[in-house]
Amino acid sequence: MFGAFFRFELNYWLRSMMVYVFLAIVAVFVCAAVASDNVQVGGSRDNSNRNSPFTIQMMYAAMSIISVVMTAAFANGAASRDFQYNTHQLLFTKPIRKSSFLMGRFWGAALIAMIPMLGVSLGVLIAPAFSSVEAKQWGPVYWSAHAWSFLITVVPNAIMTTALIFAVAIFTRSTIAAFISAILLIVGSSIASALVSNLDNQTLAALVDPFGTTALEDVVRYWTVDDRNTKVITLSGLVLANRALWLSLSLATLGVSCWRFSFALRRSRRQSKLVENSIASQARPIPSVEFNHGVMARLGQLLSQIKVDFFETIKSNVFIVLVFVTLLNVSVALIFSDEVGFGLNALPVTYNMVDLIRGSMYAFLLGIIAFYTGVLVWKERDAKLDEVYDALPQATWTIFVGKLVAMMLIVAIILSVGILVGIVVQASQGYTRFQLGLYVKAILGLDLISLFFLVLLSMASHIVSPNKYIGYFLFIALVVCNTFVWSLLEIATRLVRYGSLPDYTYSDMFGFAPYRSALIPFAAYWLLFATLLSIGCILLWQRGKERQLITRFRTAARRFKGPIAATTGFAFVLWLGMGGWIFYNTMIRNELLASSESERLQASYEKEFKKIHQSLPQPNVTSVKYNIDVYPEKRAIRFSGHQTIVNRSDRPIELLLLNFADGFETTVSVENASLKNSYEDREYYVYQFSPPMEPGQSLSMDYVVSYEPDGFENSVSKLSIVQNGSFFNNLIAPQIGYQPGNELTNRNDRAKNDLPENQDLMPVLDPEDFVNRKQTYIAGINEWVEVETTISTTNRYAVAPGSLVKSWEVDGRRYFKYKVDHPSLNFYSFISADFEVATNRWNGVDLEVYYHPDHVWNVENMLRSMRDSLEYYSANFGPYKHKQARIIEFPRTAVFAQAFPGTMPYSEGIGFIADIGEQDDIDMVYYVVAHEMAHQWWAHQVIGANMQGSTLLSETLAQYSALMVMEKQFGRDMMRKFLQYEMDGYLRSRGSERLKERPLLTVEASQGYIHYQKGSCVMYYLKEMIGEDKINSVLKGLVDRFGYQNPPFPTSLDLVNGLRQVTPEDLQYLLEDMFEEITLFANRTEVATYEKLGDGTYKIHLQLNCRKFRADDKGKETEIPLNDWIEIGAFAKPEPGRRYGKTLFRERKLITTNEPSFDFLVDELPSKVGVDPFALLIDRQPKDNLKSPSAL
């Protein structure tokens, strides 16, 4: 009997087009994702092959989650088909075994659910035929990766999801309940994703993810490019635990449901009540009916339609469950997902709550819209009552509009639930600045409008479809096409992307102000189109037996007259007019380029100018006087400068090369020079000196840069100029010389534009290359410059570099004059906003924090970090050269902190809203300030030459400096936790390298994971090995030798050679391991035992396994012999609220074999013992360094 039901289920689905349609959808999506850069799964492109085993495994993992809806269709169909077609009463009277019936259906559905997932392999295999990328980005076909990924991902996920959904379906006999169980599985996966951002939660997240994706990601977390190209995931560890856990739970659930299943007829209480009532009913007179077709009657019909559809939906158990799922999903996201770095959450400010509600709800809402619009449109036909309802004297528009409004009310309720959860989470964390207006404007305003367009599209899809399931498919297909097709076609305008509104970022500093001018016309344009689409839906609404679409189009044409035609014509004219207005603003008054056109211009810049212009000598700027006028209310600026330029080269300069800021209007006047060539499409201008500028000669250069929005844009740009919080730098001034930063860097983009692959983005490290040592690694900034600034604004403050000389007010405008206290790099920022100012003072230096009045939480912490940093850096590296140190908040349109001479802009979106509460929290605010303060020495006193390794002198040394300040303030335990995140960041980023992984000595400026994360780990480890004083003596020597000095600028070799001089002979190998090579370790404690001695002490015995490796630029490792000093240690049990216990033992051992063993004594029984106890070595599995000792 089992075989009969199993074969029937297979044959039933294999004869259905649904299986093959799903297979085609998966194959097409995967093919597009692998072949194109415009459709991506799993983040940005890396240097691994596009068809690598890693890609295959991640595609299978991602599609397993997406395909749960497909699985739900198969599982529910197998479980409820007999009830749906009312054949169960006949079938259940036959002599069949329950187990055979249920297991045959279940295993048939599970096997069928696996078939569409073969589209992953099909998509990857056919992708090269549809891709324009170069052939070397494709590797060999790894059939084993295809087979193994299918086996460990698809097979268990298909069985697990089918079992759970099938169990729910046979227990409830409800299609809706089955699909809700599928949604709950997706919610479970999103909960795991929310948990995994904190390193402490990774094991829990890997186990709770129903699909095992988080466990798979944990395995590949530290894979290198070489690993991604060659390895497959093994069924072990967390992957095995996850698969076993969820298969066991799902099959157990299925077993319980099968045990409770009965062939007996199930009668609900409602059905019993209906039978009793029908028996007791009596004949009653029929009331007289009076027809009324007036406006009030139509409005009554409309309200009645809304009431019936709305209340029938929200009173259902299904809707209540969906609201509960919404509560759960949003709550988890709001509590766990708002991380600003190092496991630290942000304060629950309202704009973050809004963003998290969107992120956690909207994919879920898309499913609800798709499902419920189908339910509402097909409700009467599903109930076989359509002919009755179609015969009622009710206007068609009241039916359609009533269902549309009911659906929008349902969406609004779910959104309101999300808002309520957000407010409750805020209140539970003691945050009471709820900003209800922001919730309403963002979620119940702009977002509800966007969701309205989706609701209408879904209803239209069902109206033109011959059945509900085709309607579902058509809607999803249209959404997918609308999301991806326009970018594939390189059509950028929002005039064709259905329902598209300009992206916006709310800021407490300026609200929605910069975006209003674009949001309003685009919203009006699509609302007018929605009006036309609604009229079309009304005309095509099916009433009666007119099921063929062509017939309904003919009927619609006959009905298209009178008020309907007039309304349509009026709306069409308005729509065309609004479209014309948008076209005029976005594509005539403003420029709108497709991505390919932007790439072409970048490529032509390199092709035409690099060879002939990059080597030409150019003058340096030696002094600048800025006059800046900011007009916040108009988002306008006038930025003028008078600067002195000097020829520092040894030959005359004939051509001056200038790059103007894109989108700004610039005029230039250069002494003794005139314009020779202009390339306006690339904002590149060549001036001819007459006579040539002689060596040592100084000339003047004046310019005016201005910007004022001209109408509105397709996507709002120039967000550096806003109503409150304008933040811009002097890079908007004309930049001198050829700019390598304007070149294409993506290897695929370069290949498409016939450019050679960039192996090195920076000149090769060479201390004898004095041409590049005359330049810093910041393009065009090669001189220490004197700067004066006069800046005016209508905001409360305008801040520029240097000491405030004076301020005054004229006609409502405030003027501020600043002068830099010491010549500095020509790299400055300017900010204008309505600030509050907190001040302090350290040794004659004014400390200031300019902040938004509502963002006071971390201001004192910032002042403390500035003070502590100045104390440490001045004592160890040399004096601070400015009379002030300022931190200045800027809007969260960008999220970073950056150091300029004496000023450090800091985004509203990170430090100002970080929630530092627990004693074990990493104080990210304090750290970031310490890092930016360190740049006042590393980059703004000592700046690296224009070659590889230069960021070692700026970013890595700023990291080390900040670590020392933090260690003095918070202690060594906090450094352990901080370095754990840094190590994780470095190891996790290696696999995403787009070029080559470089050793720290030759790091590229773009390789942040090396000069930040690896740099932190390396410098702290070196400090532990040779001592803080020795390192600081070398760093002070760098400042003394190169601080504010003219070229040649230093290289990374100057630092490493200095370290070599203070490093003991037996530790010299460290410099090669950490700076010159890519070195990793694999250390593990195999055995840890203890024996209590008679004097109360404990003898600890360790058996270790230690390995050392060298990696190439793709991460391929080669084992090398050990001859290293490595620590062993022991820790006590942590005190309550603490992450680590006190150190009981710590000693350095020379390890020369792979399996050493050691014995040592401690005064108390340790909680953990092992090798490299502080995880200072770069080790891809640091969790196995320590073990709890067991008794002998």
C-alpha positions, 0 to 999 in steps of 0.5 A: 500500500505504501508503494501505491500511494508513493507512486501516485504522489510522484505521478500526480506531481510529475504530470503537473507543470508546477514542478517544472515551473518551480525548477525553471524559476530556481534555475533562472534566478541562480543563473542570473545571480552567478552570471551577473553583478546586478543580481547577487546572493551572499554579498559582494563579488570576491576573488573566488570563481563564480562557479566555485564549490563555495558558490554552489553551497551558498546558493543551495543554502539560500534557495532552500529558504526561498523554496520553502513556499514551493515545499509548502505547496507540495506538502499541503497538496499531498496532505489536504488534496482529498479534503479539498476535492471532497474525496476523503469520505470515499477514500477513507472507507476503503481498507487502507492502512493509515501509516501507508497512506500518510507515509506514501503521501509524505515521502512522495511530496518530500521527494518532489520538493527536492526536484526544483532545487536541482535548478541550483546546479542547472543555473550554475552550470548554464551561467557561463553561457549567459555571462559577459565576464572574463573566462578566468573567473570560471573554474572547473566543474566540481560535480562533488560540490553539486552532489554533496551540497544537494545531499547535506542541504536540500535533502534534509531541508526538504524532509524537514520542511515537508514533515512539519508542513505535512504534519500541520496540514493533516492535523488542521486540514487547513491550507492556510495553517500549512502555509503559516507553518512555512512562514514560521520556519522563515521567521526561525531563520531570521531569528538565527540571523539576528542572533549571529551578529554577536560572537557569543551567540554563534552556536545558539544561532547555528542550532536554532536555524531550521534550514541550517544556513547559519551553521553552514555559514559558521563553517565557511566563516574563515574560508579563504579564496583558495578554500572557496575554490576547492573545499566542500562543507563536511557533515560534522560539528554544528552542521551535523548537530543542526541537521540531526536536531531539526530532522528529529524535531520534524519527524517527531512532529510528523509522528505525533500528527500521524498518530492523532490522525483519524479516518473518521469524519471530523465535525466542527462545533460550528457545523453541529450548531448549524445542523441544530439551528437548521432543525429548529428554524421556522418560516418567516415572512420575507420583508419587502425590498426597495431598490436605491441606486443613488450615491448614498446607496453606493457608499453604503455598499462600499462600506458594507463590502469593506466591513465584510472583507475586513472583519471576516479576515481579522477575526479569523484564527489565521490572521491572529496567528499572523499577527503573533508571528509579526510580533515575534519576528519584529521583537527579535529583530528590534532586540537583537539586530540593532548592532553598531559594532563589537556586539554593542547595540544602539540605543532604541532611537525611533529611526533605528526602530523604523529601519528594523521594523522594515527589515524584519516585516516587509518580506513577510508583508509581501507574502501576506499581501500575495496571499490575502489579495488572492483570498479576497479576490477569489473568495466568492468563487472559492465558496461557489457563491460567485454567481449569487454575488454577481447577480446582486445590484451592487456596482462593480467599483464598490466591490473592487474598491471595498476589497482594496480598502479592506486589504489596505486596512489589514496591512495598516493593522500589521504595520501598526502592530510593528509600531506598537512592538517598537514602542514597547521595546523602547519603553522596556529599555527606558527610552521614552522619546518615541517620536510618534510622528516619525512612526506615522510618517515613515511607516503609516505614510511613505511605506504604506503608499509603497505597499499600496502599490503592491496590493494593487498589483497583486489584485490586478494579477488575480483579476486577469488570471484564470485561477488563483494560483496563476495569479499568485505566480504572476504577482511574484513574477512581476515583483521579481521582474520589477526588482531586477529587470530594470537594472539588467537593462540598465534603465535607471529612471524611476518612471518605469520601475513600478511604484518606485519612490526615491530612497531616503534616510531620516535623520534627527538633524534634518528630518525628511527635508532633503527628500521632500522635493523628489518624494512628492512628485514621484508619489503623485506620479505613481498614485495617478498610475494606480488610479488608471490601473484601478480603473482597468481592474474595475473594467476587467472585474469578472462578473458572471460567466465571462471567464476568458480574458479576451471576452472581458476586454471586449466587455470593458471596451463597451463599458468604457464611456461616460464618467469612467472614460472622463475620469480615465482621460483626466487621470491619464492627462495628469499622469502624463503631465506629472511624468513629463515634469519628472522627466524634465527635472530628473533627465534634463535639468539634472543628469541621469546616467546608467551604470554602464555609462558611468563605467565608460566615462571612468574607463575613458578617463584612465585610457585617455589621460593616465599614460600621458598625464600621470607622470607629469610634475604638478604644483603643490598647494602651500597655503589656502584662504577659504571663504564659504557661504552655506545656505541651509534653507536652499541646500546651497553653497558658495565655496571660494578659495585663494591658494598659493601653488609652488613647483617643488619639482626639478623641472618646469611645469607646462600643464596644470591638470585640474579635476572638478567636483561632479555636480558642482559649478566651478570657475577657476583663475590661475596666474600665468595660465589659460585653459587649453583643453576641457573634458566636461563629461569627465570634469577634467581640465588642462591649463597651459602655463605661459611661460612654464612654471619654473622650479621653486616658483610660486603662483596664485590660484583662485576658484569658486565652487557653487551648488544649488539644487536645480529642481529634483533628481531621480535619486537625491544626491549632494547630501553633504549639503542639507538643511541642518548638518551640512558636512563637506570637505575641501575635495569639492575644490579643484584637485590637482593632477591625475587622480588614480581614485577615479579609475575603475577597480572592479576586475569585471568592470575593467574587463568589460571596458577593455582595461587590464586587470589591476594587480596592484592599486598602489605603487609597489613598496620600494624605499628607493622610489623617490618619485612616489616618495615625494607624494603621500598616499592621499592623492594630490595632498603632498604638502603641509599647508597653512589655512584660514577659513571664513564661513557663514551660515544661518545655522547656529554654528559653522565649524572649520579647522583651526582656532576660532579667531572671531565670530560675528553676525550680519543680517541674520547670517553668522560668520566664523573665522578660523585659522589652523594653528600648525601647517597641516595636510590639505585635507579639511572638513567643514560642518554647519548645523544647529549644535549644542556644545560640550567643552573641557580642557586639557593642558591648554587644549580646548576639547569640544563636542558639537552635537545634536541637542537630542543626542547627549548620551555619549558626549561626556564619554567622548570628552573623556576619551579625547582627554585620555588619548591626548594624555597617552599620545603626548607622553609617548609620541610627542606633543599635540600641535593644535590648540583644540580638538573637536568632535562634530556630529554629522547626519547619518546619511553616512556612517563613519568617523574621520580625522581631519587636522584638529577636527573629527566628524563623527556620524549620528548613526554610530557613536552618538547613539551607542548603548553602553550599559553592561560592564562587559561591553566594549566601549566602542564610542571611547575606542573610535574617539581614541582611534581618530585622536591617534590620527592626529599623530598617525596621518596628520604628523607622520604620513606614508608615501604613495606606495604599498604599506602606507596605511600601516603607518596611519591606520594600523598605528592608530589602532595600536594607539587606541588599544593602549589607551583602552587597555589603560582605561579598561584593563586587559580583559577588555582587550581580549574581547575587543581583539576577538572581534578584530580577529574575527573581522580579519579572518572573515574578510580574507575570503572576500578579497577582490584582488590579492591578500597582502602581508601587512608590510605591503597592504593596499589602502583599500584592504581595511581588514588587513590594516585595521583588524589584522593590524590590531592583532599583530601590534598588540601581540608584538607589544605582549612579546617585546614590550609596550615601551620598546614599541613606543620608543620606535613610534616616537622616533618616527614622529621625531624623524618624519613628523610634519617633514617634507618629502621623501615621505616614510614607508612601512619599512621605516617602521619595521626596520625600527621595530627590528632594532628593538626586538630581541634576537630570539624574537626577530622571526616575529617581524617576518611572520607578522609583517612580511608574510601571511602566517597562521597557526592551528593550536589545540589543547588535546588533553588537560588534566589536574592533580591536587597535591598535598600542599593544596596546589594543583598540578596541571598537565597539558598535551597540545597540538600545534601547527604553523602555516604560511599562506599565499595571496589566495589563502592557500596554506603550506605548513612550516616548521615550528620554532616559536615562543607560544604562551600556555596559561590557566584561568579561574572561573569568571565572577558573575557578570564577567566574561573572563576569570583572573589569570592563574598562570601565564608562561611563554614556552619555546615550541619546536614540535607539533605535539608538545606537553607541559606541566605547571602548578597553580594555587587554585583549580582553574576553569580553563587551561591551554595554549595561546590562552589570550588568543593572540596568534592568528588562528582560524579555530581559537575556540579549541585553545582552551579546555576545562581540566579533568581529574586524573 
